[in-house]
Each structure stands twice: as structure tokens, then as C-alpha cells.
Amino acid sequence: MVIGGGIAGLAAAVFLTDGPHRVTVLEASERFGGKLMAGEVGGVRVDLGAESMLARRPEAVELARAVGLADELEPPTGAKAAIWTRGALRPLPGGQLMGVPGDLDALAATEVLSADGLDRARHERPTSVGEDVAIGAYVSARLGREVVDRLVEPLLGGVYAGHADEISLRAAVPQLLPLARSGGTLVDGVHELVGRARPDAGPVFQGIRGGLGTLPEAAAAHLRRAGADLRTASPVDALRRTPEGWRVAVGGELLHADAVVLAVPAPQAAALLRPDVPAAAAELDAVEYAGMALVTMAFERTDAAALPYGSGFLVPPVDGRAIKASTFSSYKWGWLDRAAPGAFLLRTSLGRHREEAALDLPDEELVARSLADLERATGLRAAPFATAVTRWRAGLPQYPVGHLDRTARVRRLVAQAGRLAVCGAAYDGVGIPACIGSARRAVNDLLTPADGAGAPEGTMRT
């Protein structure tokens, strides 16, 4: 049984149906997909949640192909991103890794940093690192605060909606940890890392024609064809260990499973684990989440002519703007441009960890704040003909220093309970490939338990 029908839960179910297992998926909400959600704005189908997936990590692309979307994969157009900082839109520097520069000359050309900030970055200071460190504190000590404020913060904010001074280097950018311990310069190390990417490695990101919301729809259809029992509007009230496996209470009905994959956010997982795995529940209770709002707007194409060509821009929190980013969706995605040639779709995001007051504002106010910032950044003065506001409360788990140690403890404790595994954004990364990889790990943990005693073929009722 899989509890949770987001992309991690659906992926776990797909992996299980590859074998001789009867699979049930229970989803509390009215739809599958979690933060992958498509909708319509002005009659145009767009993503109202996640809208791209990392392609250099293979899991998401492989899942899309497995559920029949191989011919629908489409990378972004290649339009470049910018940073709105120090009063202007400036090119996002090349040769950087999550905002950490690997080419100071390229950084200087963008004028993202002030002369003083650039001078400080050129005088890198060695800093020792232990098992882990907050990425903001580490980069600030090495390259200066301005690199963190104007580069690292906006890029990390786009991924975690969190704060660089709290996010774990080991969890968020593990490639930097060996560099931090090597004794060499950080800039040179990043330059070497970025330079290792093969020219023929393919696109860094991928999208899906019709939006990433198509992926959970296709996964659910694939599972139904495979004979899985998929249920929405089925919140799980209790999960209890039995001598035969697990008993699951769902709206007055009792279901039984030999094994369970728990693919829900940390608070819900904690509530279900508390009776039988209280120590794991206590660990998950400590996981914090950030909320954000997405404002999607549709303009007449002629009214959006003032927008510069590009995929959008990031906004450093230090500049005090209302929005933290804007994506020019019609420029970024060729499939969207072809689907609605007379319209221009873009979106903005607001809110980050412990700074979520914007989520309680009326839709009209979020639209107005977004339009005001768009005008200041780009000169856009037009009014959209359609808008949609999507609030993702407790949408992104935070990865502070020590997070990976916590998730390792959770997994050990859960495994000891027998035929139970966890997966999702709270464990191995918040990106789509990471969530799918987490699902694969959970399924592997169930099918190859530590004692080596796998379930007899055909008997695992999951």
C-alpha cells in the first residue's frame, strides 16, 4: 500500500507494479500529483505548481518515459534568466553553481555585485568545514556577504524558499563539500565542477508539453492499466502494526497490507507513525516547512511587448521587493508559446520560510503587488486579462544543518518496525527527480529488507 498520491507516492506505486504486487494508493485530496498541478488561466493550460524538472538527474525523465510521455518531453527554449538587483535586471552569471561563482570575470561583467563586493570575492579567505555547515555562512566567510545576498539567496530561494544562513551545504549542494575540505579555492573548484559537464550531455532541464501536471495524470493512468487500486479523497486516519503487516484506517474502513510506503509530508507521516514508531515521529515533528504563493497571469501578447526576452528573473531578498521571482512562461516554454500565440503567460512567486504573511492576503492584493514589481523591473504597464493565485502552504520542507542525519535516523527507526518505508520531499531533496529517487529507495528497502528475507512472490499486498 502507498499512502500519499504526490509524485513520490505515484512513482513508488509504478515501481511496485513492475513486480507481482497488488498495489493500492490512498490520496487524501481530490486529485493526484501533489505540487505537480495543471490548470487553466485565460483558457490556456499551464502549470500551477512545479513547472520544470532537472534532466541531468535521470529519475524524472525515466519515469515520464515509463508512463508514456517520451514523445512529450521538451526542454526550455534556452532563454536566459536574470537577477533584478541594484535597480536593474542583470544577467544571471554563467559558470556558477547555486549562486557560488566559478568565473569572477563573468560575474564582474554582469554588475550583479558592487565594486566592493566583487573585490571581496576576489580575495577569498580559507575557511575550515566540519561535517556540515550552513551554505550562507560558509560562502560569506569565503567570498563575502554580497555573494550570498545577491546570488546564493535568490537561487536557493527558488528551490527551497528558505534562508541561505540556515540551509545545509551537505544537503543542498553536496558537490561543494569536497571543495570546502580540499584546501583549494572555492571559485576554482566551482569552475572545474561546472566545466566537467559534457557538451553532449543534453539539456539541464526538461518540461512536458501541456505542463508537468501531465506527469501525475499519466502515471495514474499507467497504474490503472496495471491493475492498481487508486483512491482519492481517502485520508488515512490511522496506521497500526499487526502480526501480519499493517492495518490502515480510512474513513471507517479498515484495510490490511503486508507493506506500506509512506509518501506524505513530514507532519502527516509523524501523526501516522506516532503509535508504533514514536521516535521517528519525534524526528519528523522537527522538520519545518515554507509556504509560498504563485500568481499566474495572462496578458495579450501585444501588451507584453515591453518584457525583455528571457526566461524570467530572480529577486534577492536583500532588495526588499514583494516578489522573489518571475517566470516568463511563454518565452521559456515553446509548447506554451505554440498553444497560445496570442497570449503571454507569466507568473510570480511570493513568500519564503517564516515570511509567509503574503499567503493570507486577498488574491487581488497579490496580483497588485506582483504587477507593481513587474512594472518596476521591466516597465510592463498592462493589465492581465486573466489571473490565478495558487497558495502552497507548508509547501517546501527546509533542509537545515543536520537534516540528512535526521532523515537517516528516521529511516533506521522505520525499517525496524518492519515492512514500512518513507519517501518524498522531506528526505532526499525537494526536486522532482530527488522525490522519485526517494520513492525508488523506499521500494528497494521494502523488497530487500535488511534481514534478507524478501516477501514470497505474489503475496505482498501493498
N, C-alpha and C positions, 0 to 999 in steps of 0.2 A: 504494500500500500504506500502511496505517496501522498503526504499531507502538504498541500500548497501547490497551486497551479500557475505560479510565475514561470519564468523561463528556466530556472533551475529545476523546479519540480517536473515540468514537461520534459526537459532533457533527461532527467533520471528515468522517467517512465518510458521514453523512447529507448534508452539503453536496456532497460529491463525487458521490453518486448522483443528485443533481439534474441532472447533466450526463451525457454519453455515456462514462462512465469505468467500467472494471471495477475493483471495489474488493475488497481483502482486508484484514481486520482480524485482527491477531495479538495475543492477550492471554496473558500468562504464567500468570495464576492460573486457577482453575477456573470463574470467573464474570466477567461484565462488570459495570462500574459503578464500580469503584474505591471511593471513600469514600461513594458512594451505595449503601447496602446495607440491605435489609429483612430482618427475621427475625421469629421468634415468641417472645414471652415470656408464659408462662402461657396459651398458646393464642391470644394476641392478636397480630396482625401489627403491628409497629412498625418504625420506622427505628432501625438500629443504627449509623448514621453521620450524615451531614448530614440535617437534618430541615426546613429551610426555605430558600427562595431569594428573593433580593431581586427585587421586581417592578418597582421604579421604573427598573431597567435591564432592557431588553426581551428579551435573548437567551434566557434560560432559559424564560420563558413562551412565546416564539415557537417554541422547539424542542419544548416539550411539546405545543403545538397541532399542530405539523407531524407528530408521530408518533402522533396520535390521542387525545391526552389533554385536549383542550379542555374537555370536559364534566366532567372530574375535578379541575380546578383549584379550590382552596378556600383562602381566606385564613385566618389565625389568627382566633380569636374576638374579639380586641380586649382580652383580659385583660391587665392592666398588669404590667410587670416591677418588681422591687425590687432593692435592694442590701442585703446583710447586712453591716453595718459599724457600728462603735462600739456593739456589743452589741445591735443590734436590726435588724429588717427595716424598711427605709426606702424610700419610693417613689423609683423612678428619675426624676430630674428631667426635666421637659419642656423643650423648647427648647434641647437640647444636640446637638452633633454629635460623635460618637465620644468622648463624655465632656467635650468642651470646652463650657462653659456659654455660652448666649446670653441667659439671663434670670437674673440673680443673685437677684432676689426669689423666683422659683420655686425656685431652688436653696436659698435660706435656709429656705423652708417645709418642705423635706424633712428638714432637720437631718442631711444626709449629712456636711457639714463641721462642724468645731468652730467656735466663735465666732472664734477666732484665724485659722483657715483661711479663713473667709468674709471676714473683714476684709482679709486679704491679697489675696484675689481682687478685692475692691472697689478696691484700689489697684494697678491694672495698671501694669506697667512696660514702656516701649517696649524692644524688642529687635530688633536687625538680623538679617537672614537672608540667606544667600548662595544658592547653587544648591540646597542641601538641608540638612536638619538633622534630628536625632532628635526625634520628636514630644514625648517626655517632657521632654527638656532644654529645648525651646522653650517649652512650656506652663508648665513650672515657673518659668522665668525671667519669664514674663509674669504668671502668675496665682498662683504659689506651689506648693510641693511637694504640698500636701494635695489640690489639684485633680487632680494626676497620680495620687497614691497611691490615692485613693478613688473617682475617676471614670474617668479615662483608662485606667488599668491594667486594671480589670476588664472594660471594654468592648473594649479591644484584645485582652486575653487570650482573650475569647470568639471572636475572629476568627482571630488568629494564634497563640495560645498562646505569645506572646513577651513581650518586655520593652519598655515604652514608651521607655526610655532608649536603645534600640538601633534601634527601628523607624523607618523613613524617613517623614518628613512628606510628602514629594513622592510616595511610592509608596502610602502607606496612606490619607492624607486629602488628596488633591491640591487639594481646594476651599479648604483653609486657606492654601495657599502664596501666592496673590494677596493674601489678607488680611494675611499676615505681612509682605508687601512694601509694602503700601499706605500705611502710616504711621498708619492709624486704630487704634481699639481692637479687640482680638480679640473681646471679648464682643459689641460692637455689630455686628461683621462676621458673627459666627455667627448672631446674632439676625436679621439681614437675610437670610442664606442660608436659614435654616430657614423664615422667613416667606414665601419665594418659592414654596414648594410649593403647588400649586393644590389647593383643596378637592376638586375633581372628578378628581384625578389617579389615583384608585384606591388599592388597598391598597399599603402599603410592601413587604410580604412576601406570598408565596404558598406554599401547600403543595399536595399532591396527595392525594386520597383513597386510602387504602392506604399512604401514605408516599412519600417521594421516591425510595425504592428502586424504585418503579414506573417511573420515568422511563427508566433504562437498559434495563429489561426491554422497555418499549415501543419504545425506539429500536432495540434489537437485532431485535425482531420486524419493525419497519418496514424495516430493512436487508435482512433475509432476503427479504421480499416484493419488494424492489427488485433482488434477484439478487446481493447481496454475499456473499462467502465469509467467514464469521465463524468464527474458531477460538479456543477457549480451551485452556488447558494447553499453550500454544505459546510458550515463552520463546525470544526471539531470541538466538542465541549470537554472531552477528557481522553487521556491516553494512559492505559494501565497495563502493567506487565502481568502475564498469566503463565502458567506452566507450559502452555503450548505456543506462546508467542505474545501477541498484543491484542488488547481489546480497545476499540475506538468507539466513543460515544458521539453520535452525530444526530442532533435534533430528535432525541428519543429513541433512535435506532442504535443497536449495538452491532458493530462489525468486528470481525476477527481476521487477523493477519499473522502470517508466520514472521514477516519482517516489515519494517516501516522505515521510509525515508522521510525525514522531517525537513521540508523545504519552505519554511516560513521565516519571517523576520525574528530577530533575537527575542523581543518581548513575548511574542506568541509561543516561540519554542520554549522559553523559560517557564511559561504558565503550564504547558503540557508536560514538561519534564519534571516539574517540582515534586509530584508524589513519589516517583520512583528513582529519579536521578537528581536529588536536591542540590548536590554540589555543582553539577553542570548548570542547573537553573540559576544558581547564585552568580556564576561566572557570566552568564548571558544577561543577567539583570544589569550588569555594569556597562554593557555596550550602549553608547549614546548614538542618537540619530540626528541628522539635519533635515530640515524641510525646505522646500523651495516652490515657487510658483512659476509656471511658464505662461507667457502671454503670446498667443499666436494671432497674427493679423494678416488680412488680405487687402491689398491695395490694387487699384487699377494700375496696369503696367506703365502707362504714361505718367501717372502721378509719382511713381517711384524712380523716375529717370534721374533724380538727383543723387541717388545712392551710388557710392563708388563700387566698382566691380570688385568682388571678393566674397569669401565665404562668411564674413562677419567679423566681429571684433570681441575681444575680452576687455574687461574693465578692472583695474587694480582697486581693491577696497580702499587703499590709502587716498584715492582721489575723491571719495565721498559721494559717489553717484548712487542713484536709486537702483539701476540695473547692474548686474555683474557680467552680462554678456548679451550679445545679439547674434543670431544666425540668419544670414540672408539665404533662406532655403531655396528660393528659385534660382539663385546663382550657384548654390552648392550642389544641387541635385538635378542632373539633366532630365531624369524621368519626370520630376515635378514641373520643370520648365516646359516640357513637351505636353504634359497633361493639361496645363492651364497657361497657354501662351499669352493670354490677355490679362493675366493677373500676376501679382508679385506677392509671394508669401515670405514672411519673415517672422521670427519670434525673439522674445527677450526672456531672460530669467532673473528672478529676484529672490533674495533670501539665502542665508547660509547658517551654519551651526551657531545656535544661541543668538541669532539675529533674524528671527522669523516673524517679527511683528507684521511685516508686509502681507503675510498669508491671511491675516484677519481683515484686511482692507477690502472694500467692495470691488467687484470686477472693474467698474468704471474708473476707480482711482488707480488701479494697477495699470490699466490701459493708458490713462492720462500721464502717469509717471514715466511709463515706457516711451510714449510719444515725445515727451519733453526732453528726455535724454537722447533720443534718436535725432531730434532736431539739433540739439547742441553738438552732437558728434558728427552728423552727416549733412545737416541742412535740410533734411526731409521735413516738409511742412504739410503734407497731405493727410487727410483723414482716411482710415481704412474703411472699406465697405462691409467688412465682417471681422469679428474678433472671437476668440475663445480663451478662457482662463482655466488652466488646469493646476490644481494645488496638489502637491505631493508632500503631505505631512509625514514626518518621520520617514522620508524617502531614501536617505543615504546613510548607511552606518559609518561611524567615524573609526579611524584606524590610528589611535594614539600609540605612543611608545609602549611596548609590551603587548600590543594586540595579538601578534602571532603566537606568543607564548600562551595567552589566554585561550585562543582557539585550539591550540594543541591540547591543552588541559581538557577542554570541553570534549574533544574527540575521544580522548582516552577514557573519560568518565562514561560517555555514551556507549562506547564499544563494550565496556564492562557489563552494561545492562543486557546485552545480548540481542543480536539481530535488529539493531537500531543504528541509524546513521543520520548525520545532519549535513545540509549543504545550503548554499545561497550566498548572497552578497555580504553577509556578516562574517565570512570566514576567510576566503582566499583572494578577495579582490571584488570591486564593485562593477567592473566592466562585464559586458555580456560574455565574452569568451571565458573570463575567470569564473563566472557563475556556472557556465556549462561544464568547465573543468572540475569545479567543485562537485557537480552532480555526478560526473564520471567517477570521481574518487569515492563518493558515498556508495555508489552501486558496487564498485570494486570491493569496498570494505564489507559490504553485506555478503557478496558472493564468495569472498576469500577471507573468512574470519581468521583471527589470529591463531586459533587452535587447529586450523587446517581442516576443520570438519565442515565442508560445504553442505548445503541442503540437497537432499535427494532430488534427482531431476524430476521436474514437473510438480513438485509439492510446495514450492514457495508461493504462498498466496500474498502477493504484495499489493 
